[in-house]
């Protein structure tokens, strides 16, 4: 056991600095990115909005119409998703929320950031090796979970992009200690915090992985890593300042709401409560609805089947990631094309994230994307390692053929999940999703507006306890007279009343036989009842005849 000389460390660092992603590797990654977009861009309108998506769409609409954003520490996370949507809405030609014709300006934001993860590999090939980077790019492009949630208007893809951006910037900084990379890394850390509170888990995993890498390298290789050799303390301080400035400016909407800085800190008390209990009374249906066993994510990724549907598995990624972790933790196991310290950091980082997210009772499928991306990076390392471990050419060719088959299987699942069973409970990535039957309700409201004398001024009452009518606000955005209520009012009368089966008895007593009733599915186990004034319904039927 001994520490290496400074000259040896400098020589190793210089050798790594001289390796840059080759032209062919860059072309491969760009082609893979194009393939990722081919999976993510088509038919973005087809899937009905999830409740969470609808809430974020509405918040973006408030920002668009008022130019103001007020951070809410209770429900809605940070504002970066809304800010990055703004230019896409402007490019669509919309001047206001009601003018936005489709969901494409919203859902294209996670598409761009999801594909952007592959572009970041262009600056990371000398960290994990060009072959590992290509494999990681392919798996990022076709992972069913990555594809599905890259088409989902929630914060997760932005959080993963900024997290990986911070790691990439940190790596590039260590190559030459340039201030620009340090500041870019700090900005990424700030955007992480301004995106979602779970960034704290990623921060903790990064710190823990750094410490474990130092300890492990000292123990297994007899080498001592000195962080001051890699980071200038003034640059590190500058990066932290930039992180704080970016986070504060985003959360306070350019300092227009200074209280948001403290609200962001207070939000963690609510987050920890949710994490410990698996939900809250403000959630979908009841307290603890998001509580799942520790193996929830791993079972979903390894092998999963629900409700007699097809089998799902991203086991290829898990197996390759396990091989990559073993390779990274072996003594001086990556003296070739990859950097041993970076791969060990990624190995510890991924394992820590898996452990933390598995231990937290509160679980939703999209929360696993952070450690899934880490596993994908390690899977790239693992694929190269397996090829090196196999002694004979025919074994390597067999492994390559199995990898191609596995990639095709992942692609098939990605297509099935995003374009076939996109709102089906048999899809493991569908979580309390809005039913396609709900779109019949939307179609009905549009049809009634065409024959109502006031058109989109047709009065609509939403009488739904707990405001559990999302995503209706998006689909009814053009209607001018929509009145929400938690309980049946005394003057319960309108052209259309939308309510729940629980309130039917009360409404039937008040409205007698003056309304026609239709039932629609909102999401699994949740129904909505539409009361339509009988003359309006009769007129509507005549148009159909």
N, C-alpha and C positions, 0 to 999 in steps of 0.2 A: 504494500500500500504506500503510494507516494503521490505527491502533487506534481503535475507536469510543469515544465519550465515555461517562463513567459514567452520565450522565443518559439517554443513548440505551439503554444496557443495562437500566437500571432501568425505563424505559418499556416496553421489550420484555418484560421479566419480568412486569411488572404486567399487561400485556395477556394474557399466557399464563395468569396466575393467575386472571384473571376468567373464562376459559373453563372450564366444567365440563361433564361429560357430561350431555346433555339427557335429558329424561324418555323420549323415544322411543328414543334410543340405548340407554339402560339397559334398556328393555323388550325391544328387539331382542336384546341380549346375554343377558338372562335366558331368552328363548325359545330362543336358540341353545344355551345351557347345557342346557336341558331336552331338546333334540334330541340333544345329545351323550350324555346319560344314556340316552336311548332306544337309542342304538347300543351302549352299554357294559354296561348292566345285564342284558339277557336272557341266559339259558342259560349262566350263569357256571360251572355244574357240568359242562357237556358235554365240554369239552376236558380230556383227562387231564393230570395234573400233569407239568410239565417237571422234569428233575432239579434245576435251580437252585431252582425254586419249592418243590420238596419239602424241600430242605435248609432253606429259610427257614421253611416251615411247621413243620418239626420244631423249629427253634430257638425259634420262637414258643411251641410246646407246652412246651418246657423252662421258658421264662419263666412260662408260665401255671401249670404244676404246682409249680414250686419258688419262684417269686417272685424268682428270681435270674437275672442276666445277666452273662456273662463275655465280654468282647471278645476275639475271636480274630483277630489281625492277618493270619493266613495265608489264610483262605478266605472269611469270611462278611460282610465289610463292616460298616457301622455298624448300630446297633440301632433307628433311628427307625421303620423298617418294622414291627418287632415291637411297639414301644410304641403306635403308632397303631392296631394291630390289636386290642390288648387290650380297649378298650371295645366293639368290635363283637362280640367273642366273648362278653363279659359280657351284652350285649344279646340274644344268641342263647339265653341261658339255660344255657350250658355252664359247668360248675364245674371241669372238668379237660380235658386234651387228648383223652382217650378219649371224652368226652361231646360233643365238637364233631361234629355230624351231617353237615355239608356244608362245601364249600370257600368258600361265600359270605362268611362273616365275614372270610376272608383276602383274597379277590380283590376285595371291595368297597372295600378301602383304596386301591389304585391307581385304581379307578374314580372315587372321590371326588376324589383329587388331580388326575387327568386332566381332569375336568370343572371343577375349581377354577381351572385355567389360564385358562378363559374368564371366570370371575368376576373375576379379577385385572385383566382389561382394563377393568373399570369404573373403576379408579383410574389408567388409563393412556391414556384416550381423548384427553386434552389434550396428550399427548406425541407420539402418532403421528397424531392426527386421528380424529374419530368414524367416518368412512367406512372408513378403514384398519383401525380397531379391529373394525368389524363383519365386514369381509372376513377378518381374522385369526381372529376367533372362529369363523366358518364353516369355515375351513380346519383349525383345531384340532379342531373337532367331527368332521370326516369324513376327515381324513388317515388312510389305511389303517394306517400305522405307529403313529400316535397312538392309534387305536382298539384295535388289536391289543395293544399293550403297556400300555394302560390296563386291560386285563383280565388282566394277567400279574403274579403275586405276586413282583415283584422291586423293587429300590430306584429304578429309573430315573425313574418318574413323580414320586416324592417329591423326587428331586434336581432335576428340572426345575422343579417348583413352587417350591421354596425359592430356586432361582437366580433365577427370574423375580420372586419375591417380594422378593428383595434389590434387584433393578433397579427395581421399582415403588416400593419404599420410598425408595430413593435419589432417584428423580425427585420424589416427593411432598415429600421433605425440602427439595429445592432451591427449591420453590415458596414456602416460608414459614419455613424453618430451624427447624422445630418439633422439639423433642427426642424426642417420641414416635416420629416416623417414623425418626429416626436409630437409636433403640434397636430398633425393629422390624426395620430393615434389618440391624442387628448380629445379632439373633436368627436371622434367615434365613440369614446367613452361617454361624452356628454350627450350625444344623440341616443345612446343606449338608455340612459336614465330618463331622457325626455320621451322615450317611446313607451316603456312599460316598467312597472315596479319590480318585476322579476329580474331585471338587470342586476339587482343585488346578488342574486344567486350566481350569475355569471361572474361578477366581480370576485365573489368568494372562491369560486372554483378556479379562477385565474391565479389568485394569490396562493391558494393551497397547492395548485399544480406547480407553481414556481418554487415554492419551498420544498415540495417533495422531489422535484427534479434535482435541486441542489443536494439534498440529503442522499438521494438514491445514487447520484453520480459519484459522490464522495465515498459511499459505501461499496458500490459494485465495481467501480473503475479505479478507485483511489485517486480521483481527480477532484480538486477543489475549484468550484466556480465562484468567482468574485464578481458580484453584480456591478461594482464601480468600474470594472474593466469594460463593461458593455454599455453603461448609461452614465451620462454626465449629469450631476445633480441639478445643475441649473436648467438643463433641458427637461428633466423629469418634473421640476417645479413648474416650468412653463406649460407642459402638457396638462398637468392637473388644473392649472388656472384656466386654460382653454376649455377643459372639460366642464368646469364649474360655470364658466360664462355661457357656453352653448346651452347647457341644461337650464340655467336660469332664464336666459332670453327666450327659449322655447316655452317653458312652463308659464312664464309671466306674460307671454304675448308681447315681447319687446318692452318689458317693465310696466306695461299698462295695468297689471294686477300683481303688485309686489307680494301680496299675501300668499300667492301660489307657492313661493319658496318654502314657507313653513307648512303649507298644506301637503306638499310633496313628502315631507318628513312624517307628518301625521298619518299619511295614507298607509304607512307600514303597520300601524297598530291594527287597522282593519284587515290588511293583507294577511298578517300573521294569524288573526282570528279565523279567517277563511281557510288558510292553509291547514290549521289544526283541526277544524271541524268539518271540512269538506263542503262548505257552502254557508249560506245565510238566508234569512227570510226574504231578502230582496232578490234571490236567485229564481231560477225558472219556475220551480213548483214548490219546493219545501226545503227546510234546513237539511244539510247533509247530502243533498242529491248528487253532489260531485265527489263524494267520498268513495274511494276505490281501494282495493288491496294493493300491497307493495309491488306485486308482479304485474299490475295492470298494463303498463307500457311494454314490458318485455314480452308478455304473452301476445299482445297485439302485433308486435313486430315479428316475433318468432313464428307463430302459427295461430291463426284465429279463424273461427267460423261462428256465425251468429244466425239464428233463426232459419236454419236450413239453407242458407245461402252458400256461395262459393267459398273455398278456402283462400285465405290471404296470408302472405308471408313476405317479409323483407329479411328472411334468414340469411340470404347471401351476404348482405351488408354486415349483419352481426357476426357471421363466421369469419369473414375477411377482416373485420375490425379486431376480433379476438386474436387472429394471427398477427396483425400489425402491432397490437399491444405487447404480445409476447416478444416479437422481434425488437421492439423499442426498448424493452426492459432488460434484454440480455446484455451481457458485458461486451461493450464496444462492438455492438452488433451492426452498426450502420456506418461503417467507415467509408462507404462508397459515395453514392449519389445524394443521400439525404443527410440532414444534420441531426446528429444523435440527440442533442439537447432539445431541439424543437419537437422531434417525434416523441420524446419522453414527456415533454410538457403536454402535448396533445393527448397522450395516453392517460396521464393522470387527470387532466382536465375533463376528458370524456367520462372516465370512471367516477369521478367526483360528482359530475352532473347526474349521471345515472343513479348514484346512491342518494343524492339529495332529493331529486324528483320522485324517486321510488318511495322514499321515507315520508314525504309529505302526503297526508291523506287526500287533500284536494287535488283532483286530477281531471284534466280535460285533454283530449287527444293532441291538440295543437301544442300543448306545453312540452311535449317530448321532442319537438323539432330541434331544440338547442343541442341536446346530447345526440340526437340522430345525425346532425350535421358533423359533430365531432367524430362519431362512429364512421361516417362516410370518409372523412379525411384519413382516419386510421385504416379503413378498408383499402384505400389506395396503397398505403404502406404494406398492408398484409398481402395484397395481390402480388406485389413485387417480391415479398419475402417467400411466399409459397413457390414462386417460380425458381427462386434461388435454392430453395431447399430440395427440390426434386432433382435427383441425380441424372436421370436419363431423358433424352429428347422426347420419346414417346409419352412419358409421364407428363412432361411440360405441355405437349400438344393436347393431351387428354384434359389437363387442367384448364387450358385455354378454351377448349370446346365446351367444357362444363360452365365456364364463366360466360361464354356467349349465350348458352341456353338460359343461364340464370338472368342475364341482362334482358333477354327477350321475354322471360316470364315477368320480370319487374315492369317492363314496358306494357305488357298485356294488362297487368293489374292497374297500372296508372291510367290506361285508356278506359278500362272498365269502371274504375272508381270515379273518374272525372267526367265521363261522357255517357255512361250507361246507368250505373247505380248511384248517380250523383246526389240523390235525395232519398236513398233507400236505407232503412235501418240495418240491412244486412251488410252494408259497407261499414267497416270499423271506424272510418274517419268521419262518417256522418254522425253527428252528436246532437240529438234533440232538434233535428233540422226541420225547417218548414216543409210541409207536405206539398207535393205538386197539385193536390186537390185544391189547395188554397188559391191557386191561380184561377180556378173557376169563379171564386168570389170576386176577384179583381175584374175578370172579364164581365161578370154580371153587373158590377157597378158602372163600368164603362158603357155597357149596352143600355142601362137605364138612363145614364146621363144624356145619351143621344136623343132620347124621346121625351125627357123631362123638359117642361117649358123654360126652366132656368139653366139648363145644361149643367155645367160644372158648378153652378150655384145651388144644385140640388142639396137640400139639407140632409145630413147624415149624422146620426147619434151613435157613438161608441159607448155602450154601457157594459164595461168589462171590469170586474174587480181586479185590483192590483195592476191596472194598465197592461194586462197581459194580452195585448192585441198586436204587438209587433210581429211582422214587419209592415203592418197596414199603413202607417204614416207615410212610407215611401210611395206605396202604390196609390194612395189617395192624395198625393201632394198637389194635384191640379184642382181638387175639389175645394171650393172656397168656404163652405159651411159645414165643417166637421167639428162636432162637439163631443169631447170625451167626458166620461163620468164613471165613478167607481160603483155607484148604486143607482137603482131605478129612481129617477126624479118624479116629482108630482105631475109635471107636464110632459110625460114621456110620449112625445109625438114628433114624427119627422117623416120625410119621404121614405127613408130607410133607417132601420135600427139594427145595429149589429151587437149581439150580446152572447152570453154563454148559456149552456143548458141549465145551469143552476138558477138562473133568473127567469127562466121561461114561465114558470107558474105565476109569478108576480106579474110579468108582462102580459100574459094571456088574460089575466083577470082585469087589467087596466085597459087593454086594447080591444078586448072581445074578439069579434070576427072581422075586424077592419083591415087585417094584414094577411098577406100570404107568407108562409115560412119556408125557408130553405136551410139545410144544414151543410156545412163545409168543414173539412179537416184543416186544422191549423198546423199541428205537428202530432206525432204519435201520442194518442191518448188525450188530445186536447181538441175540442170542437168549437166552432162558432156558428151561431144561428142568425140568419139575416131575416128580419121582418120587413117586408116590402108592402107599401100601401096597395090595397087591392085594385083600385083604378089604375095605378101606375103599372102594376103587374099585368093587368088585362091588356093595357095598351102595348106593353112589351110583347106579350104573346101574339097579339095581332100582327106585329111586325114580323114575327117569326113565321106566321102562317102565310 
